Amino acid sequence: MRPRDDESRKGMRTKRGNADQERERAPSKRDVIGVDVGINTLATCSDGTPFANPKAYRQAKKRLTRYQRRVNKKEPGSFNRAKAVKRLAILNKKVADIRADTLHQLTTWASFEPQHHSHRSMTM
């Protein structure tokens, strides 16, 4: 790949600003919401809106125990053990995905609701 020079950029226009200048952000006219992350509820917002904890592990605990037991009973290195490990991994991923999806729904709600816009990132 050849380096670009000014002649190859004839049709391109770029806006370059001084790096020392800081952009001034207009003051926000929207309310800012606070989120308190807890154990009994996943999160409680400063306006009092609670988000239920999905408890995905509790729901899948029996199945996880059963799949783990099946893995332990298989001969190490066998094809059947590999299949059992794959089933267990799929179930563990489902539990993790439920948790991640719930957090995603919470942060999406908090950032896209008109009264809850803020310029801060919502990382948990």
C-alpha positions in Angstrom: 0.0 0.0 0.0 1.5 3.3 -1.0 1.4 6.3 1.4 -1.1 9.0 0.6 0.0 12.4 -0.5 -1.9 15.6 -0.9 -2.4 15.2 -4.7 -4.3 11.9 -4.2 -6.7 13.6 -1.8 -7.9 16.2 -4.3 -11.6 15.5 -3.7 -11.3 15.0 0.0 -11.7 17.8 2.4 -10.7 17.5 6.0 -11.3 19.8 8.9 -8.4 20.2 11.2 -8.5 22.0 14.4 -5.9 23.0 16.9 -5.4 20.2 19.5 -4.9 22.7 22.3 -8.4 24.1 21.9 -11.0 22.3 23.9 -14.6 22.0 22.7 -17.1 23.6 24.9 -20.1 21.4 25.5 -23.5 23.0 25.9 -25.0 22.5 29.3 -27.5 19.6 29.4 -31.1 20.5 29.8 -32.1 16.9 30.7 -32.2 15.2 34.0 -29.4 13.0 35.1 -30.2 9.6 36.6 -28.2 7.7 39.2 -28.0 4.0 39.4 -27.5 2.0 42.5 -26.4 -1.6 41.8 -27.5 -4.1 44.5 -27.9 -7.8 45.3 -31.6 -8.2 45.8 -32.5 -6.0 42.9 -30.1 -5.7 39.9 -30.3 -1.9 40.1 -32.4 0.8 41.5 -32.5 4.2 39.8 -32.5 7.5 41.6 -36.1 8.0 40.5 -37.1 4.8 42.4 -37.4 2.5 39.4 -36.2 -1.0 40.4 -34.8 -3.6 38.0 -35.3 -7.2 39.1 -32.3 -9.5 39.3 -32.8 -12.3 36.8 -31.3 -15.0 39.0 -30.3 -17.0 35.9 -27.9 -19.3 37.9 -30.7 -20.4 40.3 -32.9 -21.3 37.4 -30.2 -23.4 35.7 -28.6 -24.8 38.8 -30.2 -28.3 38.6 -29.4 -28.6 34.9 -25.8 -27.4 35.5 -25.3 -30.0 38.2 -26.7 -32.8 36.0 -24.4 -31.8 33.1 -21.4 -31.5 35.3 -22.1 -35.0 36.7 -22.3 -36.4 33.2 -19.0 -34.8 32.3 -17.3 -36.3 35.3 -18.7 -39.8 34.6 -17.2 -39.9 31.0 -13.8 -41.3 30.2 -11.2 -38.5 29.9 -10.2 -38.0 26.3 -13.3 -39.7 24.9 -15.5 -38.3 22.2 -18.6 -38.6 24.5 -16.8 -36.6 27.2 -16.1 -33.9 24.6 -19.8 -33.8 23.7 -20.8 -33.6 27.4 -18.3 -30.7 27.9 -19.8 -28.9 24.9 -23.3 -29.2 26.3 -22.1 -27.9 29.7 -20.3 -25.0 28.0 -23.5 -24.1 26.1 -25.5 -24.0 29.3 -22.9 -21.9 31.0 -23.0 -19.5 28.1 -26.8 -19.2 28.3 -26.6 -18.2 32.0 -23.9 -15.6 31.2 -25.9 -14.3 28.2 -29.0 -13.8 30.4 -27.0 -11.7 32.8 -25.4 -9.7 30.0 -28.7 -9.1 28.3 -30.3 -7.8 31.4 -27.5 -5.3 32.0 -27.7 -4.3 28.3 -31.5 -3.7 28.6 -30.9 -1.6 31.8 -28.2 0.6 30.3 -30.1 1.0 27.0 -33.2 2.0 28.9 -31.3 4.5 31.0 -29.5 6.1 28.0 -32.4 6.2 25.5 -35.3 7.3 27.6 -35.8 11.0 26.9 -35.8 12.0 30.6 -32.7 9.9 31.4 -30.2 11.1 28.9 -26.7 11.8 30.2 -23.3 12.4 28.7 -21.6 10.0 31.0 -21.0 6.4 30.0 -22.9 3.7 31.9 -20.5 0.9 32.6 -21.0 -1.7 35.2 
